[in-house]
């Protein structure tokens, strides 16, 4: 385990990721080899010292090319399902629409679009950037790839995400409206 490399990324990790890392380090410390115990102790100290950057500032600090590369890696590493494609294409073709409208475009009811889109983002979160937390402390997974307009109650694909999806031809295939 390369603790120095891990330390360099700690401020980019979500609270949940850091908690998972801490649990794993505790297991190594309590039952690992001598090398694992020493590495675990160093990681625990690094986690104690880490002050995470707000998720939005991590995203904004990335160059557009890096954002595009991360989205591309996420969808090449976990290729989208037919349902994923339907929800991606709905947002691409209907920017500035509500979750209900996007759901209807996909042939679903209610908030199905938002629920599935958030699940799709969550499944690829490790490739992307830290997830922003809502006021209630829950992760805002859909916000990784789309912007939410709270006043208008509408969604728009992030510009870098749009470029990545166009480059992979994820918005020109399938049967979404």
C-alpha positions, -999 to +999 in steps of 0.1 A: +000+000+000+015+033-011+005+056+018+021+087+003+000+083-029-031+077-009-024+108+013-022+130-018-058+121-027-075+123+007-089+158+003-106+146-029-123+117-012-159+119+001-167+114+037-180+079+029-148+070+011-126+082+040-148+063+064-144+031+043-106+037+042-105+042+080-124+009+085-101-010+062-070+005+079-085-006+112-087-042+099-051-041+086-039-026+119-057-053+139-050-083+118-025-076+091+012-083+085+038-060+101+040-040+069+002-037+067-001-026+104+026+001+099+009+013+067-025+013+084-012+034+113+002+059+088-031+060+069-051+065+101-028+095+110-032+109+075-070+105+077-070+123+111-050+152+095-069+154+062-092+183+057-114+176+027-120+202+001-156+210-007-168+188-035-177+217-057-142+232-054-126+199-064-147+198-096-140+234-104-103+230-098-101+203-126-093+214-161-121+207-186-099+181-203-095+163-170-133+163-164-139+149-199-112+123-194-128+112-161-163+109-176-149+090-205-130+066-182-162+062-161-183+051-190-156+030-206-149+013-173-186+007-167-203+008-200-238+022-199-268-002-200-297+004-225-316+021-196-286+043-188-285+054-225-322+062-224-318+085-194-286+101-208-302+108-241-334+122-225-313+148-207-292+155-237-322+161-259-344+178-233-322+202-213-338+224-188-367+200-181-380+186-149-374+150-136-411+143-143-408+154-179-375+135-184-392+104-169-421+107-193-397+111-223-382+078-212-416+061-209-416+062-171-436+080-144-428+103-115-392+107-105-379+076-123-354+096-143-339+113-113-337+080-093-320+061-121-297+089-132-285+093-096-279+055-094-260+056-126-238+084-113-232+067-080-220+035-098-193+056-115-185+080-087-151+065-081-140+076-116-153+111-113-149+136-085-163+139-049-200+141-046-216+171-031-237+166-001-273+180+003-283+200+033-298+169+049-263+152+046-272+128+018-250+126-013-264+144-044-253+118-070-272+132-100-252+164-095-220+147-106-231+148-142-260+173-143-267+207-129-299+212-110-317+246-111-335+247-078-356+278-087-368+264-121-367+227-108-349+216-140-319+196-150-291+204-175-261+181-184-228+196-174-209+210-204-179+187-199-201+157-195-219+166-228-186+168-246-175+134-232-208+118-241-207+132-276-172+119-280-183+084-270-215+087-292-236+080-261-261+106-272-267+095-307-276+058-302-306+040-288-342+049-289-348+078-265-371+105-277 
